[in-house]
Amino acid sequence: YNSLVPLFVALATIWFFWGMVTFIKKADEPAEREKGRSRMIWGVIALFVILAVWGLVAVLGNTFGIRVGLPGPPGSSGSSTFTTPGEDCIRLYGADRCRELNALPF
C-alpha cells in the first residue's frame, strides 16, 4: 500500500500533463483538443479521489488509534505512522513515567 499511493498519484499527474500537451499541441484539431481536455479533467478527478481516500484513511486511522502506514510528504523520512496515546506517552516520557501517570492502556 505504501508504494501504491505515490504510484497512482504519479500516473494521474502524468495523465493530466499528457492531456495538457495534447490540448496545446493539437489546438487546431477539435477532436484531438477534446481528447486532451478530457484527459486533463479525468487526471484532476483521479488526483482528487486518490488524495481524498488517502486523507480519509489517515483521519480514520488517527481517530480510532489504528496504525496506518502512509507515505509521508515528499522530502520526509519514510512513512508517517499514527500511534496510540500510550505509545506517544512512552515515546515522550518513557514507560515508567507513563505507568506513574496511569497513561498506559495496559
PyRosetta script that sets phi, psi and omega in degrees:
from pyrosetta import init, pose_from_sequence

init()
pose = pose_from_sequence("YNSLVPLFVALATIWFFWGMVTFIKKADEPAEREKGRSRMIWGVIALFVILAVWGLVAVLGNTFGIRVGLPGPPGSSGSSTFTTPGEDCIRLYGADRCRELNALPF")
pose.set_psi(1, -39.1)
pose.set_omega(1, -176.7)
pose.set_phi(2, -59.6)
pose.set_psi(2, -33.5)
pose.set_omega(2, -178.6)
pose.set_phi(3, -94.3)
pose.set_psi(3, -11.1)
pose.set_omega(3, -179.4)
pose.set_phi(4, -76.7)
pose.set_psi(4, -39.4)
pose.set_omega(4, -178.3)
pose.set_phi(5, -60.5)
pose.set_psi(5, -52.0)
pose.set_omega(5, 178.6)
pose.set_phi(6, -62.8)
pose.set_psi(6, -33.2)
pose.set_omega(6, 178.1)
pose.set_phi(7, -63.7)
pose.set_psi(7, -46.9)
pose.set_omega(7, 179.6)
pose.set_phi(8, -65.8)
pose.set_psi(8, -37.9)
pose.set_omega(8, 176.6)
pose.set_phi(9, -62.9)
pose.set_psi(9, -43.2)
pose.set_omega(9, 178.8)
pose.set_phi(10, -63.6)
pose.set_psi(10, -43.3)
pose.set_omega(10, 179.1)
pose.set_phi(11, -63.1)
pose.set_psi(11, -43.3)
pose.set_omega(11, 178.8)
pose.set_phi(12, -65.3)
pose.set_psi(12, -38.1)
pose.set_omega(12, 178.1)
pose.set_phi(13, -66.0)
pose.set_psi(13, -43.7)
pose.set_omega(13, 177.3)
pose.set_phi(14, -61.5)
pose.set_psi(14, -42.7)
pose.set_omega(14, 179.0)
pose.set_phi(15, -59.7)
pose.set_psi(15, -43.5)
pose.set_omega(15, 178.8)
pose.set_phi(16, -61.5)
pose.set_psi(16, -49.5)
pose.set_omega(16, -177.5)
pose.set_phi(17, -68.5)
pose.set_psi(17, -32.2)
pose.set_omega(17, 174.9)
pose.set_phi(18, -61.8)
pose.set_psi(18, -43.2)
pose.set_omega(18, 176.7)
pose.set_phi(19, -63.5)
pose.set_psi(19, -39.4)
pose.set_omega(19, 179.6)
pose.set_phi(20, -65.1)
pose.set_psi(20, -43.3)
pose.set_omega(20, 178.7)
pose.set_phi(21, -63.3)
pose.set_psi(21, -43.8)
pose.set_omega(21, 178.1)
pose.set_phi(22, -61.7)
pose.set_psi(22, -43.9)
pose.set_omega(22, -179.4)
pose.set_phi(23, -59.5)
pose.set_psi(23, -40.9)
pose.set_omega(23, -177.1)
pose.set_phi(24, -78.9)
pose.set_psi(24, -46.9)
pose.set_omega(24, -176.0)
pose.set_phi(25, -68.3)
pose.set_psi(25, -33.4)
pose.set_omega(25, -176.5)
pose.set_phi(26, -107.2)
pose.set_psi(26, 35.3)
pose.set_omega(26, -176.0)
pose.set_phi(27, -61.3)
pose.set_psi(27, -25.8)
pose.set_omega(27, -177.7)
pose.set_phi(28, -86.6)
pose.set_psi(28, -6.9)
pose.set_omega(28, 178.4)
pose.set_phi(29, -110.8)
pose.set_psi(29, 108.2)
pose.set_omega(29, -175.0)
pose.set_phi(30, -57.5)
pose.set_psi(30, -39.3)
pose.set_omega(30, -178.4)
pose.set_phi(31, -66.8)
pose.set_psi(31, -44.2)
pose.set_omega(31, 179.2)
pose.set_phi(32, -68.7)
pose.set_psi(32, -37.5)
pose.set_omega(32, 178.4)
pose.set_phi(33, -62.7)
pose.set_psi(33, -40.7)
pose.set_omega(33, 177.9)
pose.set_phi(34, -64.8)
pose.set_psi(34, -37.6)
pose.set_omega(34, 176.5)
pose.set_phi(35, -62.0)
pose.set_psi(35, -43.7)
pose.set_omega(35, 178.4)
pose.set_phi(36, -62.7)
pose.set_psi(36, -43.0)
pose.set_omega(36, 178.5)
pose.set_phi(37, -61.8)
pose.set_psi(37, -43.8)
pose.set_omega(37, 179.5)
pose.set_phi(38, -62.4)
pose.set_psi(38, -42.0)
pose.set_omega(38, 178.5)
pose.set_phi(39, -62.9)
pose.set_psi(39, -41.8)
pose.set_omega(39, 178.8)
pose.set_phi(40, -62.3)
pose.set_psi(40, -44.2)
pose.set_omega(40, -179.4)
pose.set_phi(41, -62.7)
pose.set_psi(41, -47.0)
pose.set_omega(41, -179.4)
pose.set_phi(42, -67.7)
pose.set_psi(42, -31.0)
pose.set_omega(42, 175.5)
pose.set_phi(43, -64.3)
pose.set_psi(43, -43.4)
pose.set_omega(43, 178.5)
pose.set_phi(44, -66.6)
pose.set_psi(44, -42.4)
pose.set_omega(44, 178.0)
pose.set_phi(45, -61.0)
pose.set_psi(45, -45.2)
pose.set_omega(45, 179.5)
pose.set_phi(46, -61.1)
pose.set_psi(46, -45.2)
pose.set_omega(46, 178.3)
pose.set_phi(47, -60.2)
pose.set_psi(47, -43.8)
pose.set_omega(47, 179.5)
pose.set_phi(48, -60.6)
pose.set_psi(48, -47.7)
pose.set_omega(48, -177.9)
pose.set_phi(49, -63.8)
pose.set_psi(49, -45.8)
pose.set_omega(49, -179.2)
pose.set_phi(50, -59.9)
pose.set_psi(50, -48.8)
pose.set_omega(50, -177.1)
pose.set_phi(51, -70.9)
pose.set_psi(51, -32.7)
pose.set_omega(51, 177.5)
pose.set_phi(52, -66.7)
pose.set_psi(52, -43.7)
pose.set_omega(52, 178.4)
pose.set_phi(53, -65.2)
pose.set_psi(53, -42.2)
pose.set_omega(53, 178.3)
pose.set_phi(54, -58.5)
pose.set_psi(54, -46.3)
pose.set_omega(54, 178.7)
pose.set_phi(55, -65.7)
pose.set_psi(55, -40.3)
pose.set_omega(55, 178.8)
pose.set_phi(56, -62.6)
pose.set_psi(56, -42.6)
pose.set_omega(56, 177.3)
pose.set_phi(57, -61.9)
pose.set_psi(57, -41.1)
pose.set_omega(57, 179.1)
pose.set_phi(58, -64.3)
pose.set_psi(58, -44.2)
pose.set_omega(58, -179.5)
pose.set_phi(59, -65.3)
pose.set_psi(59, -46.6)
pose.set_omega(59, 179.5)
pose.set_phi(60, -63.4)
pose.set_psi(60, -41.4)
pose.set_omega(60, 177.7)
pose.set_phi(61, -61.5)
pose.set_psi(61, -42.8)
pose.set_omega(61, -179.9)
pose.set_phi(62, -69.9)
pose.set_psi(62, -38.7)
pose.set_omega(62, -179.0)
pose.set_phi(63, -64.4)
pose.set_psi(63, -43.6)
pose.set_omega(63, -175.6)
pose.set_phi(64, -97.4)
pose.set_psi(64, 7.0)
pose.set_omega(64, 176.5)
pose.set_phi(65, 67.5)
pose.set_psi(65, 28.7)
pose.set_omega(65, -179.7)
pose.set_phi(66, -91.7)
pose.set_psi(66, 135.5)
pose.set_omega(66, 177.3)
pose.set_phi(67, -72.1)
pose.set_psi(67, 115.4)
pose.set_omega(67, -179.8)
pose.set_phi(68, -125.4)
pose.set_psi(68, 112.7)
pose.set_omega(68, 177.3)
pose.set_phi(69, -82.5)
pose.set_psi(69, 112.0)
pose.set_omega(69, 177.6)
pose.set_phi(70, -118.6)
pose.set_psi(70, 145.5)
pose.set_omega(70, 176.6)
pose.set_phi(71, -60.8)
pose.set_psi(71, 137.5)
pose.set_omega(71, 178.3)
pose.set_phi(72, -79.0)
pose.set_psi(72, 172.9)
pose.set_omega(72, 178.8)
pose.set_phi(73, -67.1)
pose.set_psi(73, 160.9)
pose.set_omega(73, 179.2)
pose.set_phi(74, -55.1)
pose.set_psi(74, 136.8)
pose.set_omega(74, 179.6)
pose.set_phi(75, 89.9)
pose.set_psi(75, -5.8)
pose.set_omega(75, 178.7)
pose.set_phi(76, -85.8)
pose.set_psi(76, 168.7)
pose.set_omega(76, -178.9)
pose.set_phi(77, -93.8)
pose.set_psi(77, 87.4)
pose.set_omega(77, 174.4)
pose.set_phi(78, 81.0)
pose.set_psi(78, -144.8)
pose.set_omega(78, -174.2)
pose.set_phi(79, -100.9)
pose.set_psi(79, 152.6)
pose.set_omega(79, 175.0)
pose.set_phi(80, -93.4)
pose.set_psi(80, 131.4)
pose.set_omega(80, -179.6)
pose.set_phi(81, -120.1)
pose.set_psi(81, 130.0)
pose.set_omega(81, 178.5)
pose.set_phi(82, -80.0)
pose.set_psi(82, 143.1)
pose.set_omega(82, -177.7)
pose.set_phi(83, -122.8)
pose.set_psi(83, 163.7)
pose.set_omega(83, 176.4)
pose.set_phi(84, -81.6)
pose.set_psi(84, 161.8)
pose.set_omega(84, 178.2)
pose.set_phi(85, -57.2)
pose.set_psi(85, -36.8)
pose.set_omega(85, 178.6)
pose.set_phi(86, -63.3)
pose.set_psi(86, -40.6)
pose.set_omega(86, 178.7)
pose.set_phi(87, -67.0)
pose.set_psi(87, -37.1)
pose.set_omega(87, 177.2)
pose.set_phi(88, -64.1)
pose.set_psi(88, -40.9)
pose.set_omega(88, 179.4)
pose.set_phi(89, -61.9)
pose.set_psi(89, -46.3)
pose.set_omega(89, -179.8)
pose.set_phi(90, -61.4)
pose.set_psi(90, -43.0)
pose.set_omega(90, -178.7)
pose.set_phi(91, -63.9)
pose.set_psi(91, -38.9)
pose.set_omega(91, -176.3)
pose.set_phi(92, -83.0)
pose.set_psi(92, -41.4)
pose.set_omega(92, -170.7)
pose.set_phi(93, -118.5)
pose.set_psi(93, -15.2)
pose.set_omega(93, -176.5)
pose.set_phi(94, 95.6)
pose.set_psi(94, 152.0)
pose.set_omega(94, -173.8)
pose.set_phi(95, -62.9)
pose.set_psi(95, -41.5)
pose.set_omega(95, -177.4)
pose.set_phi(96, -62.9)
pose.set_psi(96, -46.2)
pose.set_omega(96, -179.8)
pose.set_phi(97, -64.2)
pose.set_psi(97, -38.1)
pose.set_omega(97, 179.3)
pose.set_phi(98, -66.8)
pose.set_psi(98, -36.0)
pose.set_omega(98, 176.0)
pose.set_phi(99, -65.5)
pose.set_psi(99, -40.2)
pose.set_omega(99, 177.5)
pose.set_phi(100, -61.0)
pose.set_psi(100, -37.7)
pose.set_omega(100, -179.3)
pose.set_phi(101, -84.1)
pose.set_psi(101, -1.1)
pose.set_omega(101, -175.2)
pose.set_phi(102, 54.3)
pose.set_psi(102, 39.0)
pose.set_omega(102, -177.9)
pose.set_phi(103, -94.9)
pose.set_psi(103, -2.9)
pose.set_omega(103, -178.8)
pose.set_phi(104, -96.8)
pose.set_psi(104, 137.7)
pose.set_omega(104, 179.3)
pose.set_phi(105, -77.0)
pose.set_psi(105, -4.7)
pose.set_omega(105, -177.5)
pose.set_phi(106, -124.2)
pose.dump_pdb("model.pdb")
